[in-house]
Amino acid sequence: MDINNFLDKFVGDWFSQRTTYHLPQNQVDNAKANVTLTLLTADDSKITQLANQYHFNLDLSLGAFGVAAPLVLASSWDNSPDWGKPKQTGESLMLIFRSEDDLNKGNIVRITNSSEIVKGEYVLAEDESLILRIIKDDQYLEERINFASDNLRLRNTIFKHNNQVRQTCFYSEIKRVVKKED
């Protein structure tokens, strides 16, 4: 499997359940969310707008990574948190720049709806799990995503600050399948 095949399985509408462990506070949070993931083309208006807003030269970036076009993953979510906690919605875009010599490795740029830009890397491991890593100053985030089946995705994250584990999350996600009419 390469990154293209992985992302083909990745896109769609998912029902997500998350458990978050805040280790220093010894607290646990649970939440449910509806998550939608779509692949956009490089000429999509959102990508053009971002390139203009953040002065991305996609041609230059693509030349630097040696690929014909970036993969662009758009995500949106709408969650239902534990009782008494505020509801959250959001969206983000992730530009995926594949390595010239290995489609299973490359760089990512993630842009959230708060206009925060985060850069990192990805690796599609031999066990067909996608590993995303983001390192910024003294913070480290790693997310591992794998499929138990085509319609069941598992994710876990670990967040470190000053080399100390601060938070871990586990997600189980079920893909919403649209029944085809006869």
N, C-alpha and C positions, 0 to 999 in steps of 0.2 A: 504494500500500500504506500502511496506517496501522499503529499499534502493535499493535492487536488482531490483524490479519492476520499480522504479523511473529511475534508470540508463538505463534500457532497453529502456525506452522512450527517454532518454537523448541522446543516441548515434546516430550518423548519420551525414549527411551534412546539414548545416544550412546557410541561408542567414541572416545576422545580421545587424540591423541598431541601431546606438548608439548615444545618446545625452549625453554630459558630461557638467556639470555645475561646473566651478571653482569659488567657492564662494568668496574667498578673492580678486581675480582679477576681479570679476564680468564679466567673460567671458564664452562663450558657444562654444563647439566644436561638430561637427557632423561627423560621419564616417559610412561607410558600410564595411562589411567584409564577407568573406566566411570562415566558421568555420567547421572543421571536428573533430568529437569526436568518439573515438573508445575505447572499453574495451580490455585490454591486459591480458593475463594470467601471473601468477607469474613466469612461466618458460620462458617467452619471453626474447629474447636476450637483449632488452633495459633494462629490469628489472635486469637481471643478471649483465649487465655492470654497472648499477647504484649502485647495491649492492656492487660490487667490488670497484668502484670509491669512494663511500662515506662511505664505511665500514659499510653498513647496514647488520645486521644479521637478515634476514627475518624470520628464524626459531625462534629466540629469540623474535623479535618484535611480531610475530604472537602469540607466547606463552603468551606474556604480555597482548595482547588484546583478547586472547581466541578464535581465529577464525582459520579456516583451511587454508585460503589463503586470502591475501589482494585483494581488488578490485583495479585495476589500470586503470585509465582513461587517455588516451593520447589525447591531443588537439593540433591542429595547426590552424593558421589563416593567412589570406592574406587580408589586408584591402585596401580600397579606401578612403582616408581622404578628407576633404574639399580641395577645390582648393588651390594650393600653399603650401600645407603641405606635408611632406615626407611620402611615402608609407612605411608600416611596415609589416613584416612577423615574425612569431615566432612559437614556440611550447613549450609545457610543459607537465609534467607528474604529476598526482596526485595519491598518494597511499592512499587508504581509508581503515582504520582499524576499523571494526565494534566492538562495545562494546559486551562483552560476554553475557550480560543479556538483551540487547536491540539493535536490528539491526538498529533501527532508530536514534541511537546516536553513535558517535565515534570520532576518531581522523583522521586528514589528514596531509599528508606531500606533499607539492607541490615543484616541481623542474622545474625551467624555463630553457630556452636555454642559459641563461647567467650563469647557474650553481648556481643560488641563491636557497637556501633551505628555505622554509617557513613552519612553523608548525601551525596547528590550530585544530579546531573541527567542526563537522557537527551535525545538528539535522534535521530530517525529521519531520516537524510539523504536527499537527493533520489536518490542512487544505491542506496537501500534498504538501507543499512548502519546498524546501530544503534550509536550512540556513547554510552558511559557515561563520565562524568567525576566524579571524587571529588577534592576539594581539602580537605586537613586540615593546618592549621598550615603547615609548609614542605614538605609532601608533595603530590604530584600524581600521580594515576593516571588513565590514559585507556585504555579498551578499545573496540575497533572489531570488530563482528561482522557478517559478511555471508555470504550463501549462494552457493556456486558452482552448486549445484543443490538440489532439495528435500531430498536426503539427504546433502549435503556442505556442512558449515559451516566457515568459516574465522574465526579470531579472532586478533587481535594486541593486545598491551598494551605500554604504555610507562610506566615508573615513574620519576619525578623526585624528587630530594630536594635542597633548596636550589637549585632551578633547574638541576640537573645530572642528566642521564640516568644512572640507576643500574642499571636492568634493563629488558630487553625480552623478550617471549615471543611465540612463534608456536604456534598450535594448529591442527591439522586434525582434524575430527571427522566421523565417519560415523554416520548414524542407523541404528539397528537396526530393520529392517523385519520385522514379523511377517507370515509368509505366511498368507493366508486359506485356510481349508480349504473344499473344495467341498461 
